[in-house]
């Protein structure tokens, strides 16, 4: 099961009431906790959603306005992203097998929101390079963010999401 932490704006747009309990990851699941935020596309009425894994900051960018309308695309793009970056097949199969269900709650980590706000700023500024919403290449953003340097709790220095997963056991 995926646990999505959504911003209040996204909860309102998606017309979702967040749950109050915290879900537990399955014992063999590594990608349980995700933050989801809306991002302007620069095109009237069109939005992007950024799904950002906590704590690795692995990011999936999906076209759409609500969680319900983008969840299938999120699952597909997550799987494609993991394949593109040569994650082990058994890891991908295990993670995707846990992704059939999800729960949504409010955001709870200000540090994660700070990182995500910088990502939103970058995506918004990149979007001005496109002539239409359909031209936006979300895989390009995902690949850029795989090399995004950040710090995380319990880790000294900077690392990228890809480095995080290379060191992460399991």
C-alpha positions in Angstrom: 0.0 0.0 0.0 1.2 3.5 -0.8 0.8 6.2 1.7 0.4 9.6 0.1 0.8 12.8 2.1 -1.1 15.5 0.1 -1.0 19.2 0.5 -4.3 20.9 1.6 -4.7 22.5 -1.9 -4.5 19.1 -3.5 -6.8 17.6 -1.0 -9.4 20.3 -1.8 -8.9 19.9 -5.6 -9.2 16.1 -5.3 -12.2 16.4 -2.9 -10.6 14.0 -0.5 -11.0 13.8 3.2 -7.6 12.7 4.6 -7.4 9.7 6.9 -6.1 10.3 10.5 -4.2 7.0 11.0 -0.8 6.3 9.6 -0.5 3.1 7.5 2.3 0.7 7.9 4.5 -0.6 5.1 4.6 -4.2 4.3 7.7 -5.9 5.7 9.3 -6.1 2.2 8.1 -2.7 0.9 10.7 0.1 0.6 8.6 2.7 -1.3 5.7 3.3 1.1 5.7 7.0 2.0 5.1 9.6 -0.8 4.3 13.3 -0.8 2.1 14.7 -3.5 1.9 18.3 -4.6 0.3 20.3 -7.4 2.5 22.2 -9.7 1.5 24.8 -12.3 2.3 23.9 -15.9 2.2 27.5 -17.2 -0.8 26.6 -19.3 -4.3 27.7 -18.3 -6.3 25.0 -16.5 -3.5 22.4 -16.8 -1.5 21.1 -13.8 1.2 18.6 -13.0 1.4 16.5 -9.8 4.8 15.7 -8.3 4.9 12.4 -6.3 8.0 12.5 -4.1 9.3 9.6 -2.1 10.2 10.2 1.5 13.2 10.1 2.3 14.9 9.5 -1.0 13.3 12.3 -3.0 12.8 9.9 -5.9 10.2 11.9 -8.0 7.5 10.9 -10.4 5.9 13.8 -12.4 2.4 13.2 -13.8 0.1 15.4 -15.9 -3.3 16.0 -14.1 -5.0 17.8 -11.3 -6.2 15.1 -8.8 -4.8 12.0 -7.2 -7.7 9.8 -8.5 -7.1 10.8 -12.1 -3.3 10.4 -11.9 -2.8 7.3 -9.8 -2.7 4.8 -12.7 -0.2 7.1 -14.5 1.8 7.4 -11.3 2.1 3.6 -11.0 3.1 3.2 -14.7 5.6 6.0 -14.6 7.1 4.8 -11.4 7.7 1.4 -12.9 9.2 3.0 -16.1 11.5 5.3 -14.0 12.8 2.3 -12.0 13.5 0.4 -15.2 15.2 3.4 -16.8 17.6 3.7 -13.9 18.4 -0.1 -13.8 16.8 -1.0 -10.5 16.8 -4.8 -10.0 13.7 -6.5 -11.5 12.8 -8.3 -8.3 12.8 -4.9 -6.5 10.5 -3.4 -9.1 8.1 -6.3 -9.0 8.0 -6.3 -5.2 7.3 -2.5 -5.0 4.7 -2.6 -7.8 2.9 -5.5 -6.2 2.3 -3.3 -3.1 1.0 -0.4 -5.2 -2.5 -1.7 -5.9 -3.9 0.2 -2.9 -3.3 3.6 -1.3 -4.2 5.8 1.6 -4.1 9.6 1.7 -3.3 11.9 4.6 -2.1 15.4 5.2 1.5 16.5 4.9 3.6 16.1 8.1 7.2 16.9 7.3 8.2 20.5 6.8 11.7 19.5 5.6 10.2 17.4 2.8 7.9 20.3 1.9 10.9 22.6 1.6 12.7 20.2 -0.8 9.5 19.8 -2.8 8.9 23.6 -3.0 12.3 23.9 -4.7 11.3 21.1 -7.1 8.1 22.8 -7.9 10.0 26.1 -8.6 12.3 24.2 -11.0 9.5 22.4 -12.9 7.5 25.7 -13.2 10.5 27.5 -14.6 11.3 24.6 -17.0 7.7 24.6 -18.3 8.2 28.0 -20.0 10.3 26.3 -22.6 7.4 24.3 -23.9 4.9 25.6 -26.6 2.0 23.5 -25.3 1.0 21.4 -22.4 1.2 18.2 -24.5 4.8 18.9 -25.3 5.9 18.8 -21.6 8.2 15.8 -21.1 7.6 14.5 -17.6 10.3 11.8 -17.9 12.9 14.6 -18.4 12.0 16.0 -15.0 12.1 12.6 -13.4 15.6 12.0 -14.7 16.8 15.5 -13.7 15.5 14.9 -10.1 17.3 11.5 -10.0 20.5 13.6 -9.9 19.1 16.2 -7.4 21.5 16.6 -4.5 19.9 16.8 -1.0 20.6 16.0 2.6 18.4 13.7 4.7 18.1 12.9 8.3 20.7 10.5 9.6 23.0 11.0 6.5 26.0 13.3 6.5 26.6 15.2 3.4 24.7 15.3 0.1 23.3 12.5 -1.9 21.0 12.0 -4.9 18.0 9.7 -5.0 19.9 7.2 -7.1 22.8 7.2 -4.6 20.2 6.7 -1.8 18.8 3.6 -3.5 22.3 2.2 -4.3 23.1 2.3 -0.5 19.7 1.3 0.7 19.5 -2.3 1.8 16.8 -4.5 0.3 
